[in-house]
Amino acid sequence: MPKAVRGKALEGLTTEAAGLRVVMTSRPEGFGDTLDTGQQLPYAEVVELRPVDPQSAVEYLFEGQVGSTRPAWQDVGDHLMHQDGYWHGH
C-alpha cells in the first residue's frame, strides 16, 4: 500500500472494524511508518514472525501425522530439507 494512504487506511480500519477481530499483515517497517503518523489500532497485538530452520519445521509438520496423511507431509519435509543446501543426510 502506498505510504501516503497508510494512515488513512488504519484510521478506516479503526472506525469500521470496531468490535471485530481483524488480522492485518504488514512488513515491519511499513507498520512502524504508519504508527509514526500517530495512527494506531486500539487493542492491537503485534506479532513478528521469525525464521524457522527446516529441521524444526519438518518436526512440527510431522507431529501427529500417521496413516495416509504422512506421505504427503514427507514430500513437503523432503522439499524443505533440500532447500538452500540444508540437506545434512537426514
PDB file of N, CA, C and O in Angstrom:
ATOM      1  N   MET A   1       0.854  -1.165   0.000  1.00  0.00           N
ATOM      2  CA  MET A   1       0.000   0.000   0.000  1.00  0.00           C
ATOM      3  C   MET A   1       0.906   1.237   0.000  1.00  0.00           C
ATOM      4  O   MET A   1       1.874   1.283   0.760  1.00  0.00           O
ATOM      5  N   PRO A   2       0.618   2.214  -0.818  1.00  0.00           N
ATOM      6  CA  PRO A   2       1.446   3.411  -0.840  1.00  0.00           C
ATOM      7  C   PRO A   2       1.508   4.069   0.548  1.00  0.00           C
ATOM      8  O   PRO A   2       0.511   4.140   1.267  1.00  0.00           O
ATOM      9  N   LYS A   3       2.686   4.537   0.893  1.00  0.00           N
ATOM     10  CA  LYS A   3       2.922   5.140   2.201  1.00  0.00           C
ATOM     11  C   LYS A   3       1.955   6.298   2.481  1.00  0.00           C
ATOM     12  O   LYS A   3       1.546   6.504   3.623  1.00  0.00           O
ATOM     13  N   ALA A   4       1.602   7.036   1.457  1.00  0.00           N
ATOM     14  CA  ALA A   4       0.756   8.224   1.634  1.00  0.00           C
ATOM     15  C   ALA A   4      -0.652   7.894   2.131  1.00  0.00           C
ATOM     16  O   ALA A   4      -1.309   8.759   2.709  1.00  0.00           O
ATOM     17  N   VAL A   5      -1.131   6.662   1.921  1.00  0.00           N
ATOM     18  CA  VAL A   5      -2.503   6.332   2.316  1.00  0.00           C
ATOM     19  C   VAL A   5      -2.576   5.375   3.514  1.00  0.00           C
ATOM     20  O   VAL A   5      -3.672   5.018   3.945  1.00  0.00           O
ATOM     21  N   ARG A   6      -1.443   4.964   4.048  1.00  0.00           N
ATOM     22  CA  ARG A   6      -1.449   4.009   5.161  1.00  0.00           C
ATOM     23  C   ARG A   6      -2.159   4.541   6.396  1.00  0.00           C
ATOM     24  O   ARG A   6      -2.939   3.820   7.017  1.00  0.00           O
ATOM     25  N   GLY A   7      -1.904   5.781   6.757  1.00  0.00           N
ATOM     26  CA  GLY A   7      -2.547   6.363   7.928  1.00  0.00           C
ATOM     27  C   GLY A   7      -4.054   6.408   7.769  1.00  0.00           C
ATOM     28  O   GLY A   7      -4.789   6.094   8.705  1.00  0.00           O
ATOM     29  N   LYS A   8      -4.522   6.797   6.585  1.00  0.00           N
ATOM     30  CA  LYS A   8      -5.954   6.859   6.308  1.00  0.00           C
ATOM     31  C   LYS A   8      -6.568   5.458   6.351  1.00  0.00           C
ATOM     32  O   LYS A   8      -7.675   5.280   6.858  1.00  0.00           O
ATOM     33  N   ALA A   9      -5.850   4.463   5.820  1.00  0.00           N
ATOM     34  CA  ALA A   9      -6.351   3.092   5.852  1.00  0.00           C
ATOM     35  C   ALA A   9      -6.467   2.585   7.286  1.00  0.00           C
ATOM     36  O   ALA A   9      -7.450   1.932   7.635  1.00  0.00           O
ATOM     37  N   LEU A  10      -5.476   2.880   8.112  1.00  0.00           N
ATOM     38  CA  LEU A  10      -5.508   2.463   9.509  1.00  0.00           C
ATOM     39  C   LEU A  10      -6.646   3.164  10.248  1.00  0.00           C
ATOM     40  O   LEU A  10      -7.303   2.564  11.099  1.00  0.00           O
ATOM     41  N   GLU A  11      -6.873   4.410   9.927  1.00  0.00           N
ATOM     42  CA  GLU A  11      -7.996   5.150  10.516  1.00  0.00           C
ATOM     43  C   GLU A  11      -9.320   4.485  10.131  1.00  0.00           C
ATOM     44  O   GLU A  11     -10.209   4.326  10.968  1.00  0.00           O
ATOM     45  N   GLY A  12      -9.440   4.100   8.865  1.00  0.00           N
ATOM     46  CA  GLY A  12     -10.650   3.421   8.401  1.00  0.00           C
ATOM     47  C   GLY A  12     -10.855   2.082   9.094  1.00  0.00           C
ATOM     48  O   GLY A  12     -11.975   1.744   9.476  1.00  0.00           O
ATOM     49  N   LEU A  13      -9.776   1.319   9.257  1.00  0.00           N
ATOM     50  CA  LEU A  13      -9.877   0.047   9.977  1.00  0.00           C
ATOM     51  C   LEU A  13     -10.322   0.262  11.413  1.00  0.00           C
ATOM     52  O   LEU A  13     -11.167  -0.474  11.922  1.00  0.00           O
ATOM     53  N   THR A  14      -9.768   1.248  12.054  1.00  0.00           N
ATOM     54  CA  THR A  14     -10.121   1.530  13.441  1.00  0.00           C
ATOM     55  C   THR A  14     -11.609   1.846  13.561  1.00  0.00           C
ATOM     56  O   THR A  14     -12.267   1.395  14.498  1.00  0.00           O
ATOM     57  N   THR A  15     -12.136   2.611  12.623  1.00  0.00           N
ATOM     58  CA  THR A  15     -13.547   3.001  12.647  1.00  0.00           C
ATOM     59  C   THR A  15     -14.459   1.845  12.238  1.00  0.00           C
ATOM     60  O   THR A  15     -15.413   1.519  12.945  1.00  0.00           O
ATOM     61  N   GLU A  16     -14.164   1.237  11.109  1.00  0.00           N
ATOM     62  CA  GLU A  16     -15.054   0.230  10.526  1.00  0.00           C
ATOM     63  C   GLU A  16     -14.981  -1.126  11.221  1.00  0.00           C
ATOM     64  O   GLU A  16     -15.951  -1.883  11.192  1.00  0.00           O
ATOM     65  N   ALA A  17     -13.863  -1.440  11.837  1.00  0.00           N
ATOM     66  CA  ALA A  17     -13.693  -2.764  12.440  1.00  0.00           C
ATOM     67  C   ALA A  17     -13.878  -2.736  13.955  1.00  0.00           C
ATOM     68  O   ALA A  17     -13.523  -3.698  14.635  1.00  0.00           O
ATOM     69  N   ALA A  18     -14.418  -1.670  14.482  1.00  0.00           N
ATOM     70  CA  ALA A  18     -14.624  -1.576  15.927  1.00  0.00           C
ATOM     71  C   ALA A  18     -15.428  -2.776  16.416  1.00  0.00           C
ATOM     72  O   ALA A  18     -16.512  -3.054  15.905  1.00  0.00           O
ATOM     73  N   GLY A  19     -14.899  -3.473  17.394  1.00  0.00           N
ATOM     74  CA  GLY A  19     -15.577  -4.627  17.965  1.00  0.00           C
ATOM     75  C   GLY A  19     -15.349  -5.923  17.219  1.00  0.00           C
ATOM     76  O   GLY A  19     -15.803  -6.976  17.667  1.00  0.00           O
ATOM     77  N   LEU A  20     -14.660  -5.874  16.096  1.00  0.00           N
ATOM     78  CA  LEU A  20     -14.367  -7.081  15.317  1.00  0.00           C
ATOM     79  C   LEU A  20     -12.934  -7.529  15.541  1.00  0.00           C
ATOM     80  O   LEU A  20     -12.068  -6.721  15.875  1.00  0.00           O
ATOM     81  N   ARG A  21     -12.693  -8.788  15.360  1.00  0.00           N
ATOM     82  CA  ARG A  21     -11.322  -9.305  15.397  1.00  0.00           C
ATOM     83  C   ARG A  21     -10.780  -9.235  13.976  1.00  0.00           C
ATOM     84  O   ARG A  21     -11.348  -9.822  13.055  1.00  0.00           O
ATOM     85  N   VAL A  22      -9.705  -8.530  13.810  1.00  0.00           N
ATOM     86  CA  VAL A  22      -9.128  -8.314  12.488  1.00  0.00           C
ATOM     87  C   VAL A  22      -7.678  -8.766  12.500  1.00  0.00           C
ATOM     88  O   VAL A  22      -6.939  -8.496  13.447  1.00  0.00           O
ATOM     89  N   VAL A  23      -7.279  -9.452  11.448  1.00  0.00           N
ATOM     90  CA  VAL A  23      -5.877  -9.819  11.278  1.00  0.00           C
ATOM     91  C   VAL A  23      -5.346  -8.985  10.129  1.00  0.00           C
ATOM     92  O   VAL A  23      -5.909  -8.980   9.034  1.00  0.00           O
ATOM     93  N   MET A  24      -4.264  -8.286  10.388  1.00  0.00           N
ATOM     94  CA  MET A  24      -3.652  -7.443   9.382  1.00  0.00           C
ATOM     95  C   MET A  24      -2.194  -7.848   9.260  1.00  0.00           C
ATOM     96  O   MET A  24      -1.508  -8.020  10.267  1.00  0.00           O
ATOM     97  N   THR A  25      -1.728  -7.996   8.055  1.00  0.00           N
ATOM     98  CA  THR A  25      -0.323  -8.320   7.855  1.00  0.00           C
ATOM     99  C   THR A  25       0.387  -7.121   7.256  1.00  0.00           C
ATOM    100  O   THR A  25      -0.200  -6.316   6.534  1.00  0.00           O
ATOM    101  N   SER A  26       1.658  -7.028   7.576  1.00  0.00           N
ATOM    102  CA  SER A  26       2.438  -5.895   7.109  1.00  0.00           C
ATOM    103  C   SER A  26       3.913  -6.232   7.236  1.00  0.00           C
ATOM    104  O   SER A  26       4.308  -7.074   8.043  1.00  0.00           O
ATOM    105  N   ARG A  27       4.690  -5.582   6.452  1.00  0.00           N
ATOM    106  CA  ARG A  27       6.130  -5.629   6.684  1.00  0.00           C
ATOM    107  C   ARG A  27       6.395  -4.756   7.906  1.00  0.00           C
ATOM    108  O   ARG A  27       5.734  -3.734   8.087  1.00  0.00           O
ATOM    109  N   PRO A  28       7.348  -5.143   8.743  1.00  0.00           N
ATOM    110  CA  PRO A  28       7.583  -4.383   9.987  1.00  0.00           C
ATOM    111  C   PRO A  28       7.821  -2.896   9.750  1.00  0.00           C
ATOM    112  O   PRO A  28       7.299  -2.063  10.491  1.00  0.00           O
ATOM    113  N   GLU A  29       8.599  -2.552   8.732  1.00  0.00           N
ATOM    114  CA  GLU A  29       8.895  -1.134   8.512  1.00  0.00           C
ATOM    115  C   GLU A  29       7.655  -0.367   8.071  1.00  0.00           C
ATOM    116  O   GLU A  29       7.502   0.805   8.414  1.00  0.00           O
ATOM    117  N   GLY A  30       6.765  -1.012   7.315  1.00  0.00           N
ATOM    118  CA  GLY A  30       5.526  -0.351   6.900  1.00  0.00           C
ATOM    119  C   GLY A  30       4.616  -0.071   8.073  1.00  0.00           C
ATOM    120  O   GLY A  30       4.015   1.000   8.155  1.00  0.00           O
ATOM    121  N   PHE A  31       4.508  -1.021   8.981  1.00  0.00           N
ATOM    122  CA  PHE A  31       3.675  -0.838  10.161  1.00  0.00           C
ATOM    123  C   PHE A  31       4.268   0.251  11.050  1.00  0.00           C
ATOM    124  O   PHE A  31       3.543   1.105  11.560  1.00  0.00           O
ATOM    125  N   GLY A  32       5.579   0.220  11.232  1.00  0.00           N
ATOM    126  CA  GLY A  32       6.239   1.245  12.046  1.00  0.00           C
ATOM    127  C   GLY A  32       6.069   2.631  11.469  1.00  0.00           C
ATOM    128  O   GLY A  32       5.837   3.588  12.209  1.00  0.00           O
ATOM    129  N   ASP A  33       6.180   2.756  10.146  1.00  0.00           N
ATOM    130  CA  ASP A  33       5.985   4.051   9.488  1.00  0.00           C
ATOM    131  C   ASP A  33       4.564   4.570   9.720  1.00  0.00           C
ATOM    132  O   ASP A  33       4.355   5.765   9.930  1.00  0.00           O
ATOM    133  N   THR A  34       3.598   3.661   9.680  1.00  0.00           N
ATOM    134  CA  THR A  34       2.205   4.059   9.874  1.00  0.00           C
ATOM    135  C   THR A  34       1.979   4.535  11.301  1.00  0.00           C
ATOM    136  O   THR A  34       1.293   5.534  11.521  1.00  0.00           O
ATOM    137  N   LEU A  35       2.549   3.830  12.266  1.00  0.00           N
ATOM    138  CA  LEU A  35       2.402   4.248  13.656  1.00  0.00           C
ATOM    139  C   LEU A  35       3.057   5.602  13.895  1.00  0.00           C
ATOM    140  O   LEU A  35       2.617   6.364  14.756  1.00  0.00           O
ATOM    141  N   ASP A  36       4.106   5.903  13.137  1.00  0.00           N
ATOM    142  CA  ASP A  36       4.775   7.197  13.262  1.00  0.00           C
ATOM    143  C   ASP A  36       3.853   8.354  12.871  1.00  0.00           C
ATOM    144  O   ASP A  36       4.117   9.499  13.239  1.00  0.00           O
ATOM    145  N   THR A  37       2.776   8.075  12.131  1.00  0.00           N
ATOM    146  CA  THR A  37       1.837   9.126  11.748  1.00  0.00           C
ATOM    147  C   THR A  37       0.884   9.466  12.885  1.00  0.00           C
ATOM    148  O   THR A  37       0.103  10.412  12.780  1.00  0.00           O
ATOM    149  N   GLY A  38       0.943   8.697  13.971  1.00  0.00           N
ATOM    150  CA  GLY A  38       0.051   8.933  15.103  1.00  0.00           C
ATOM    151  C   GLY A  38      -1.164   8.030  15.098  1.00  0.00           C
ATOM    152  O   GLY A  38      -1.929   8.028  16.063  1.00  0.00           O
ATOM    153  N   GLN A  39      -1.361   7.265  14.043  1.00  0.00           N
ATOM    154  CA  GLN A  39      -2.483   6.329  13.968  1.00  0.00           C
ATOM    155  C   GLN A  39      -2.131   5.062  14.734  1.00  0.00           C
ATOM    156  O   GLN A  39      -0.973   4.649  14.774  1.00  0.00           O
ATOM    157  N   GLN A  40      -3.128   4.461  15.331  1.00  0.00           N
ATOM    158  CA  GLN A  40      -2.909   3.177  15.989  1.00  0.00           C
ATOM    159  C   GLN A  40      -4.214   2.406  16.050  1.00  0.00           C
ATOM    160  O   GLN A  40      -5.299   2.985  15.994  1.00  0.00           O
ATOM    161  N   LEU A  41      -4.094   1.113  16.164  1.00  0.00           N
ATOM    162  CA  LEU A  41      -5.268   0.263  16.325  1.00  0.00           C
ATOM    163  C   LEU A  41      -5.448  -0.015  17.810  1.00  0.00           C
ATOM    164  O   LEU A  41      -4.551  -0.565  18.448  1.00  0.00           O
ATOM    165  N   PRO A  42      -6.591   0.357  18.366  1.00  0.00           N
ATOM    166  CA  PRO A  42      -6.816   0.064  19.779  1.00  0.00           C
ATOM    167  C   PRO A  42      -6.812  -1.455  19.997  1.00  0.00           C
ATOM    168  O   PRO A  42      -7.319  -2.211  19.169  1.00  0.00           O
ATOM    169  N   TYR A  43      -6.253  -1.873  21.086  1.00  0.00           N
ATOM    170  CA  TYR A  43      -6.207  -3.283  21.472  1.00  0.00           C
ATOM    171  C   TYR A  43      -5.428  -4.156  20.496  1.00  0.00           C
ATOM    172  O   TYR A  43      -5.639  -5.368  20.450  1.00  0.00           O
ATOM    173  N   ALA A  44      -4.540  -3.563  19.725  1.00  0.00           N
ATOM    174  CA  ALA A  44      -3.769  -4.329  18.749  1.00  0.00           C
ATOM    175  C   ALA A  44      -2.676  -5.134  19.436  1.00  0.00           C
ATOM    176  O   ALA A  44      -2.069  -4.694  20.412  1.00  0.00           O
ATOM    177  N   GLU A  45      -2.449  -6.299  18.909  1.00  0.00           N
ATOM    178  CA  GLU A  45      -1.362  -7.153  19.343  1.00  0.00           C
ATOM    179  C   GLU A  45      -0.436  -7.308  18.148  1.00  0.00           C
ATOM    180  O   GLU A  45      -0.882  -7.684  17.064  1.00  0.00           O
ATOM    181  N   VAL A  46       0.827  -7.027  18.330  1.00  0.00           N
ATOM    182  CA  VAL A  46       1.790  -7.128  17.243  1.00  0.00           C
ATOM    183  C   VAL A  46       2.554  -8.435  17.401  1.00  0.00           C
ATOM    184  O   VAL A  46       3.109  -8.725  18.461  1.00  0.00           O
ATOM    185  N   VAL A  47       2.573  -9.213  16.332  1.00  0.00           N
ATOM    186  CA  VAL A  47       3.296 -10.478  16.306  1.00  0.00           C
ATOM    187  C   VAL A  47       4.292 -10.385  15.166  1.00  0.00           C
ATOM    188  O   VAL A  47       3.914 -10.158  14.016  1.00  0.00           O
ATOM    189  N   GLU A  48       5.540 -10.556  15.480  1.00  0.00           N
ATOM    190  CA  GLU A  48       6.569 -10.520  14.445  1.00  0.00           C
ATOM    191  C   GLU A  48       7.086 -11.930  14.215  1.00  0.00           C
ATOM    192  O   GLU A  48       7.602 -12.571  15.130  1.00  0.00           O
ATOM    193  N   LEU A  49       6.944 -12.403  12.990  1.00  0.00           N
ATOM    194  CA  LEU A  49       7.378 -13.750  12.655  1.00  0.00           C
ATOM    195  C   LEU A  49       8.891 -13.798  12.534  1.00  0.00           C
ATOM    196  O   LEU A  49       9.523 -12.856  12.056  1.00  0.00           O
ATOM    197  N   ARG A  50       9.450 -14.897  12.968  1.00  0.00           N
ATOM    198  CA  ARG A  50      10.891 -15.126  12.884  1.00  0.00           C
ATOM    199  C   ARG A  50      11.147 -16.335  11.991  1.00  0.00           C
ATOM    200  O   ARG A  50      10.281 -17.200  11.856  1.00  0.00           O
ATOM    201  N   PRO A  51      12.312 -16.402  11.389  1.00  0.00           N
ATOM    202  CA  PRO A  51      12.629 -17.569  10.550  1.00  0.00           C
ATOM    203  C   PRO A  51      12.633 -18.856  11.386  1.00  0.00           C
ATOM    204  O   PRO A  51      12.944 -18.848  12.577  1.00  0.00           O
ATOM    205  N   VAL A  52      12.281 -19.939  10.729  1.00  0.00           N
ATOM    206  CA  VAL A  52      12.301 -21.259  11.344  1.00  0.00           C
ATOM    207  C   VAL A  52      13.240 -22.122  10.510  1.00  0.00           C
ATOM    208  O   VAL A  52      13.146 -22.148   9.283  1.00  0.00           O
ATOM    209  N   ASP A  53      14.148 -22.829  11.186  1.00  0.00           N
ATOM    210  CA  ASP A  53      15.054 -23.686  10.430  1.00  0.00           C
ATOM    211  C   ASP A  53      14.277 -24.881   9.875  1.00  0.00           C
ATOM    212  O   ASP A  53      13.280 -25.299  10.464  1.00  0.00           O
ATOM    213  N   PRO A  54      14.726 -25.427   8.753  1.00  0.00           N
ATOM    214  CA  PRO A  54      13.985 -26.516   8.111  1.00  0.00           C
ATOM    215  C   PRO A  54      13.741 -27.723   9.023  1.00  0.00           C
ATOM    216  O   PRO A  54      12.651 -28.294   9.000  1.00  0.00           O
ATOM    217  N   GLN A  55      14.717 -28.113   9.810  1.00  0.00           N
ATOM    218  CA  GLN A  55      14.542 -29.283  10.670  1.00  0.00           C
ATOM    219  C   GLN A  55      13.398 -29.067  11.663  1.00  0.00           C
ATOM    220  O   GLN A  55      12.593 -29.974  11.876  1.00  0.00           O
ATOM    221  N   SER A  56      13.315 -27.895  12.267  1.00  0.00           N
ATOM    222  CA  SER A  56      12.224 -27.604  13.204  1.00  0.00           C
ATOM    223  C   SER A  56      10.881 -27.593  12.496  1.00  0.00           C
ATOM    224  O   SER A  56       9.889 -28.073  13.045  1.00  0.00           O
ATOM    225  N   ALA A  57      10.833 -27.047  11.274  1.00  0.00           N
ATOM    226  CA  ALA A  57       9.585 -27.025  10.506  1.00  0.00           C
ATOM    227  C   ALA A  57       9.124 -28.441  10.191  1.00  0.00           C
ATOM    228  O   ALA A  57       7.942 -28.758  10.318  1.00  0.00           O
ATOM    229  N   VAL A  58      10.059 -29.289   9.780  1.00  0.00           N
ATOM    230  CA  VAL A  58       9.717 -30.672   9.442  1.00  0.00           C
ATOM    231  C   VAL A  58       9.203 -31.405  10.682  1.00  0.00           C
ATOM    232  O   VAL A  58       8.199 -32.114  10.606  1.00  0.00           O
ATOM    233  N   GLU A  59       9.870 -31.246  11.803  1.00  0.00           N
ATOM    234  CA  GLU A  59       9.428 -31.905  13.034  1.00  0.00           C
ATOM    235  C   GLU A  59       8.017 -31.459  13.404  1.00  0.00           C
ATOM    236  O   GLU A  59       7.195 -32.276  13.820  1.00  0.00           O
ATOM    237  N   TYR A  60       7.738 -30.182  13.254  1.00  0.00           N
ATOM    238  CA  TYR A  60       6.396 -29.661  13.559  1.00  0.00           C
ATOM    239  C   TYR A  60       5.359 -30.256  12.611  1.00  0.00           C
ATOM    240  O   TYR A  60       4.292 -30.687  13.046  1.00  0.00           O
ATOM    241  N   LEU A  61       5.672 -30.279  11.317  1.00  0.00           N
ATOM    242  CA  LEU A  61       4.718 -30.789  10.338  1.00  0.00           C
ATOM    243  C   LEU A  61       4.426 -32.277  10.533  1.00  0.00           C
ATOM    244  O   LEU A  61       3.305 -32.722  10.286  1.00  0.00           O
ATOM    245  N   PHE A  62       5.411 -33.040  10.968  1.00  0.00           N
ATOM    246  CA  PHE A  62       5.230 -34.482  11.148  1.00  0.00           C
ATOM    247  C   PHE A  62       4.519 -34.832  12.451  1.00  0.00           C
ATOM    248  O   PHE A  62       4.029 -35.951  12.600  1.00  0.00           O
ATOM    249  N   GLU A  63       4.456 -33.911  13.383  1.00  0.00           N
ATOM    250  CA  GLU A  63       3.830 -34.182  14.681  1.00  0.00           C
ATOM    251  C   GLU A  63       2.398 -34.680  14.496  1.00  0.00           C
ATOM    252  O   GLU A  63       1.553 -33.964  13.958  1.00  0.00           O
ATOM    253  N   GLY A  64       2.134 -35.879  14.932  1.00  0.00           N
ATOM    254  CA  GLY A  64       0.786 -36.436  14.882  1.00  0.00           C
ATOM    255  C   GLY A  64       0.332 -36.921  13.517  1.00  0.00           C
ATOM    256  O   GLY A  64      -0.814 -37.346  13.374  1.00  0.00           O
ATOM    257  N   GLN A  65       1.191 -36.873  12.513  1.00  0.00           N
ATOM    258  CA  GLN A  65       0.807 -37.324  11.172  1.00  0.00           C
ATOM    259  C   GLN A  65       1.021 -38.832  11.065  1.00  0.00           C
ATOM    260  O   GLN A  65       2.154 -39.312  11.093  1.00  0.00           O
ATOM    261  N   VAL A  66      -0.061 -39.558  10.944  1.00  0.00           N
ATOM    262  CA  VAL A  66       0.007 -41.009  10.815  1.00  0.00           C
ATOM    263  C   VAL A  66      -0.866 -41.446   9.647  1.00  0.00           C
ATOM    264  O   VAL A  66      -1.676 -40.674   9.133  1.00  0.00           O
ATOM    265  N   GLY A  67      -0.693 -42.659   9.251  1.00  0.00           N
ATOM    266  CA  GLY A  67      -1.550 -43.202   8.194  1.00  0.00           C
ATOM    267  C   GLY A  67      -1.319 -42.548   6.849  1.00  0.00           C
ATOM    268  O   GLY A  67      -0.189 -42.238   6.471  1.00  0.00           O
ATOM    269  N   SER A  68      -2.413 -42.346   6.134  1.00  0.00           N
ATOM    270  CA  SER A  68      -2.321 -41.894   4.742  1.00  0.00           C
ATOM    271  C   SER A  68      -1.878 -40.444   4.592  1.00  0.00           C
ATOM    272  O   SER A  68      -1.474 -40.046   3.500  1.00  0.00           O
ATOM    273  N   THR A  69      -1.940 -39.641   5.655  1.00  0.00           N
ATOM    274  CA  THR A  69      -1.526 -38.235   5.519  1.00  0.00           C
ATOM    275  C   THR A  69      -0.014 -38.063   5.605  1.00  0.00           C
ATOM    276  O   THR A  69       0.527 -37.085   5.088  1.00  0.00           O
ATOM    277  N   ARG A  70       0.667 -38.996   6.249  1.00  0.00           N
ATOM    278  CA  ARG A  70       2.113 -38.838   6.448  1.00  0.00           C
ATOM    279  C   ARG A  70       2.918 -38.767   5.143  1.00  0.00           C
ATOM    280  O   ARG A  70       3.826 -37.941   5.055  1.00  0.00           O
ATOM    281  N   PRO A  71       2.629 -39.593   4.125  1.00  0.00           N
ATOM    282  CA  PRO A  71       3.433 -39.496   2.892  1.00  0.00           C
ATOM    283  C   PRO A  71       3.398 -38.114   2.240  1.00  0.00           C
ATOM    284  O   PRO A  71       4.414 -37.651   1.723  1.00  0.00           O
ATOM    285  N   ALA A  72       2.251 -37.457   2.259  1.00  0.00           N
ATOM    286  CA  ALA A  72       2.173 -36.111   1.672  1.00  0.00           C
ATOM    287  C   ALA A  72       3.065 -35.150   2.448  1.00  0.00           C
ATOM    288  O   ALA A  72       3.759 -34.327   1.850  1.00  0.00           O
ATOM    289  N   TRP A  73       3.052 -35.249   3.780  1.00  0.00           N
ATOM    290  CA  TRP A  73       3.903 -34.384   4.590  1.00  0.00           C
ATOM    291  C   TRP A  73       5.369 -34.770   4.434  1.00  0.00           C
ATOM    292  O   TRP A  73       6.251 -33.920   4.555  1.00  0.00           O
ATOM    293  N   GLN A  74       5.633 -36.033   4.169  1.00  0.00           N
ATOM    294  CA  GLN A  74       7.016 -36.469   3.931  1.00  0.00           C
ATOM    295  C   GLN A  74       7.574 -35.762   2.703  1.00  0.00           C
ATOM    296  O   GLN A  74       8.726 -35.329   2.699  1.00  0.00           O
ATOM    297  N   ASP A  75       6.746 -35.644   1.651  1.00  0.00           N
ATOM    298  CA  ASP A  75       7.177 -34.927   0.442  1.00  0.00           C
ATOM    299  C   ASP A  75       7.501 -33.467   0.764  1.00  0.00           C
ATOM    300  O   ASP A  75       8.505 -32.932   0.294  1.00  0.00           O
ATOM    301  N   VAL A  76       6.655 -32.832   1.558  1.00  0.00           N
ATOM    302  CA  VAL A  76       6.900 -31.436   1.950  1.00  0.00           C
ATOM    303  C   VAL A  76       8.183 -31.353   2.766  1.00  0.00           C
ATOM    304  O   VAL A  76       9.014 -30.475   2.532  1.00  0.00           O
ATOM    305  N   GLY A  77       8.346 -32.266   3.725  1.00  0.00           N
ATOM    306  CA  GLY A  77       9.547 -32.278   4.560  1.00  0.00           C
ATOM    307  C   GLY A  77      10.809 -32.484   3.745  1.00  0.00           C
ATOM    308  O   GLY A  77      11.816 -31.812   3.969  1.00  0.00           O
ATOM    309  N   ASP A  78      10.759 -33.417   2.793  1.00  0.00           N
ATOM    310  CA  ASP A  78      11.916 -33.657   1.930  1.00  0.00           C
ATOM    311  C   ASP A  78      12.270 -32.400   1.149  1.00  0.00           C
ATOM    312  O   ASP A  78      13.445 -32.057   1.014  1.00  0.00           O
ATOM    313  N   HIS A  79      11.260 -31.717   0.638  1.00  0.00           N
ATOM    314  CA  HIS A  79      11.493 -30.476  -0.108  1.00  0.00           C
ATOM    315  C   HIS A  79      12.156 -29.417   0.788  1.00  0.00           C
ATOM    316  O   HIS A  79      13.122 -28.770   0.385  1.00  0.00           O
ATOM    317  N   LEU A  80      11.629 -29.254   1.997  1.00  0.00           N
ATOM    318  CA  LEU A  80      12.201 -28.264   2.924  1.00  0.00           C
ATOM    319  C   LEU A  80      13.652 -28.589   3.263  1.00  0.00           C
ATOM    320  O   LEU A  80      14.500 -27.699   3.309  1.00  0.00           O
ATOM    321  N   MET A  81      13.926 -29.847   3.495  1.00  0.00           N
ATOM    322  CA  MET A  81      15.281 -30.242   3.901  1.00  0.00           C
ATOM    323  C   MET A  81      16.289 -30.104   2.768  1.00  0.00           C
ATOM    324  O   MET A  81      17.490 -30.012   3.020  1.00  0.00           O
ATOM    325  N   HIS A  82      15.822 -30.090   1.533  1.00  0.00           N
ATOM    326  CA  HIS A  82      16.733 -29.971   0.397  1.00  0.00           C
ATOM    327  C   HIS A  82      16.896 -28.532  -0.092  1.00  0.00           C
ATOM    328  O   HIS A  82      17.661 -28.288  -1.025  1.00  0.00           O
ATOM    329  N   GLN A  83      16.204 -27.591   0.510  1.00  0.00           N
ATOM    330  CA  GLN A  83      16.292 -26.192   0.097  1.00  0.00           C
ATOM    331  C   GLN A  83      17.589 -25.563   0.578  1.00  0.00           C
ATOM    332  O   GLN A  83      18.080 -25.885   1.660  1.00  0.00           O
ATOM    333  N   ASP A  84      18.131 -24.684  -0.214  1.00  0.00           N
ATOM    334  CA  ASP A  84      19.300 -23.875   0.150  1.00  0.00           C
ATOM    335  C   ASP A  84      20.458 -24.698   0.684  1.00  0.00           C
ATOM    336  O   ASP A  84      21.195 -24.244   1.559  1.00  0.00           O
ATOM    337  N   GLY A  85      20.622 -25.898   0.164  1.00  0.00           N
ATOM    338  CA  GLY A  85      21.757 -26.721   0.573  1.00  0.00           C
ATOM    339  C   GLY A  85      21.709 -27.184   2.014  1.00  0.00           C
ATOM    340  O   GLY A  85      22.745 -27.518   2.589  1.00  0.00           O
ATOM    341  N   TYR A  86      20.532 -27.211   2.604  1.00  0.00           N
ATOM    342  CA  TYR A  86      20.414 -27.563   4.014  1.00  0.00           C
ATOM    343  C   TYR A  86      20.630 -29.050   4.277  1.00  0.00           C
ATOM    344  O   TYR A  86      21.027 -29.430   5.379  1.00  0.00           O
ATOM    345  N   TRP A  87      20.377 -29.888   3.287  1.00  0.00           N
ATOM    346  CA  TRP A  87      20.391 -31.342   3.486  1.00  0.00           C
ATOM    347  C   TRP A  87      21.680 -31.778   4.203  1.00  0.00           C
ATOM    348  O   TRP A  87      22.789 -31.521   3.736  1.00  0.00           O
ATOM    349  N   HIS A  88      21.495 -32.440   5.345  1.00  0.00           N
ATOM    350  CA  HIS A  88      22.619 -32.955   6.125  1.00  0.00           C
ATOM    351  C   HIS A  88      22.552 -34.468   6.230  1.00  0.00           C
ATOM    352  O   HIS A  88      23.058 -35.044   7.193  1.00  0.00           O
ATOM    353  N   GLY A  89      21.939 -35.116   5.262  1.00  0.00           N
ATOM    354  CA  GLY A  89      21.854 -36.564   5.288  1.00  0.00           C
ATOM    355  C   GLY A  89      20.788 -37.095   6.223  1.00  0.00           C
ATOM    356  O   GLY A  89      20.880 -38.242   6.661  1.00  0.00           O
ATOM    357  N   HIS A  90      19.777 -36.296   6.546  1.00  0.00           N
ATOM    358  CA  HIS A  90      18.687 -36.760   7.438  1.00  0.00           C
ATOM    359  C   HIS A  90      17.819 -37.757   6.711  1.00  0.00           C
ATOM    360  O   HIS A  90      16.853 -38.265   7.281  1.00  0.00           O
TER     361      HIS A  90
END
